Amino acid sequence: MNRVFPLGALGVAVAVAAGAPAFAQPGAACVYLVEPAQTLVRFSVSQFGLSDFSGAATGATGWLKFDPAHPSHAKLDVSVKTATVSTPDENITGQLRGADWLDAAKYPTARFVSTKVVPTGADRATVQGKLTLRGVTRPVVIRAHFAGAGVNRGARDDAVRFDGEGAFERAEFGMKAFAPMIGDMVRLTIHGAFESRC
C-alpha cells in the first residue's frame, strides 16, 4: 500500500520551481545538495487517542538531479540519521532510538529514493519512490509545496526552500510497540532546503 512521506519533498520542491530565475538555465541539468542546517523533519503520533506527541529529526543528507526543462525527470536520493530523532522527553527520545522503534544503532539511516515525479500545479508536485526504514523498504507517495528560491548569501549558491507533509504506518516498518495505545499512523511535516552545486 502506498503511503505519503514528505522526506522526499526535499527534491520535489525544486522540480516545481522550474521557472525560478535562480536556477540553472533550461535544458541544463544540475545537482542540488541537501542543506542539513536548514532542514528539519517533524513527526507526531496519537497517544491514547487523546492528544498527539511530537518530535523532530535532523541531519538530512542527499542530492537531487534536476533539469528545469524536464521537471518530471528529477531524481532524488535523501537520507536522515535516525539517531538525531529527539523529543521534549529524554526518556521517550531514548526509547525511539532503541530497538523497539528506530533501532538507530543497527539502522543508522532512513533513506528515500524517488522513482517518478509528477507535477500537480504551479508550485506543487508528488513523487513516487521507496522508503527504507529499519531495513524494510516500502513504496511511498510524497507531496511537496514550493516555498521560495534565492541565493544563499553565506555560501553564495542558488538555494530553494519548501514545505512538505504526509504520513506513514509505523507497523509496516516493524515498529509495533505500545499499539494500540500509541497510534500506528505517524504524521510528518518538513521544512527543507537544497543548494546548487552547478
C-alpha positions in Angstrom: 0.0 0.0 0.0 1.4 3.4 -0.9 1.9 5.9 1.9 2.6 9.6 1.9 6.1 10.5 3.2 7.3 14.1 2.9 11.0 13.4 3.3 11.4 13.1 -0.5 9.8 16.5 -0.9 13.3 17.8 -0.5 13.7 17.3 -4.2 10.2 17.8 -5.5 10.3 21.4 -4.3 13.0 22.1 -6.8 11.1 20.4 -9.6 8.0 22.6 -9.1 10.1 25.7 -9.1 11.3 25.3 -12.6 10.5 28.8 -13.6 12.5 30.5 -10.9 15.4 32.5 -12.4 17.9 31.5 -9.6 18.1 28.0 -11.1 20.2 26.6 -13.9 19.2 27.7 -17.4 16.5 25.5 -19.1 18.0 22.4 -20.6 21.0 22.3 -18.3 20.7 19.5 -15.7 22.0 20.4 -12.3 22.8 18.7 -9.0 21.4 20.2 -5.7 22.6 19.0 -2.3 20.5 19.0 0.9 21.4 21.8 3.3 21.2 20.0 6.6 21.3 23.1 8.8 18.2 24.4 7.0 16.2 21.1 7.0 14.0 19.7 9.8 11.6 16.8 9.8 8.9 16.9 12.4 6.7 14.0 13.4 3.6 13.4 15.6 1.7 10.4 16.7 -1.5 9.9 18.7 -1.2 8.8 22.3 -4.2 7.1 24.0 -6.4 8.7 21.4 -6.4 11.9 23.4 -3.5 14.0 22.1 -0.5 14.0 19.8 3.1 13.6 20.9 5.7 15.3 18.7 9.4 15.2 17.9 11.9 16.0 15.2 14.8 14.6 13.2 17.8 16.5 11.7 21.0 15.6 9.9 19.5 15.2 6.4 21.9 14.5 3.6 21.4 13.7 -0.1 21.1 15.0 -3.6 18.7 15.9 -6.3 19.5 15.8 -10.1 17.2 18.3 -11.8 16.7 19.6 -15.3 14.4 22.7 -15.3 13.2 21.8 -18.9 12.1 18.4 -17.7 11.0 18.5 -14.0 9.3 15.1 -14.3 12.8 13.6 -14.9 14.1 14.7 -11.5 16.0 12.0 -9.5 16.2 12.2 -5.7 18.2 10.3 -3.0 17.9 11.6 0.6 18.7 10.1 4.0 18.1 11.2 7.6 20.1 10.0 10.6 17.8 8.1 12.9 20.0 8.9 15.9 19.1 12.6 15.6 15.4 11.9 16.5 14.6 13.9 19.6 11.5 14.8 21.7 10.9 17.1 24.7 11.2 14.0 26.9 14.7 12.4 27.2 13.3 9.0 28.2 11.0 8.9 25.2 13.8 10.0 23.0 15.9 7.1 24.2 13.1 4.7 23.5 12.5 6.0 20.0 16.2 5.5 19.2 16.1 2.0 20.7 15.4 -1.5 19.4 11.6 -1.4 19.7 11.4 1.7 17.5 14.0 3.1 15.1 16.9 0.9 16.3 19.3 3.6 15.4 22.4 1.5 16.5 21.5 -1.1 13.9 19.8 1.1 11.3 21.5 4.5 11.4 19.7 6.0 8.4 16.2 6.3 6.9 16.5 6.6 3.1 14.1 7.7 0.4 14.9 7.2 -3.3 12.5 8.5 -5.9 11.2 6.6 -8.9 8.8 9.1 -10.5 7.9 12.8 -10.2 4.5 14.2 -11.2 4.0 18.0 -11.2 0.5 18.7 -9.9 0.4 22.5 -10.2 2.4 25.7 -10.5 4.1 25.2 -7.1 3.2 21.6 -6.2 4.2 18.0 -7.1 4.0 14.5 -5.9 6.7 11.9 -6.2 6.7 8.1 -6.1 9.6 6.3 -4.6 10.8 3.8 -2.0 11.4 4.4 1.7 13.9 2.2 3.6 13.5 2.3 7.4 14.7 -0.3 9.9 16.0 -2.4 6.9 12.5 -2.6 5.4 11.7 -1.0 2.1 8.1 0.1 1.1 6.7 2.1 -1.8 5.6 5.6 -0.8 4.0 8.7 -2.4 5.0 12.1 -1.2 3.7 15.7 -1.6 5.6 19.0 -1.7 4.9 22.7 -1.8 7.5 25.1 -3.2 8.2 27.8 -0.6 10.7 30.0 -2.3 14.1 30.3 -4.1 17.1 32.6 -3.9 20.8 32.9 -3.2 22.3 31.7 0.0 24.4 34.7 0.9 26.8 32.8 3.1 27.5 30.0 0.6 26.8 32.2 -2.5 24.9 29.3 -4.0 21.4 29.1 -5.5 19.0 27.7 -2.9 15.4 26.5 -2.7 13.1 26.1 0.3 9.9 24.1 0.6 7.3 22.7 3.0 6.0 19.2 2.9 3.6 16.9 4.7 2.4 13.3 4.8 2.1 10.2 6.9 3.1 6.5 7.1 2.1 3.5 9.2 4.9 2.5 11.6 3.8 -1.1 11.7 4.7 -1.5 8.1 8.3 -0.9 9.1 8.3 -3.3 12.1 7.6 -0.7 14.8 4.6 -2.1 16.7 5.5 -1.2 20.3 2.7 0.0 22.6 -0.1 -0.4 19.9 -2.9 0.5 20.1 -2.2 2.9 23.0 0.2 4.7 20.7 -1.2 5.2 17.2 0.1 3.4 14.1 -0.2 6.5 11.9 2.8 8.8 12.0 2.2 12.3 10.6 5.1 14.2 9.2 5.8 17.8 8.2 9.1 19.1 6.8 10.9 22.4 6.3 13.8 21.9 4.0 16.4 23.4 1.7 18.7 22.5 -1.2 21.8 24.3 -2.5 23.0 24.1 -6.1 26.4 22.7 -6.9 26.4 23.7 -10.6 
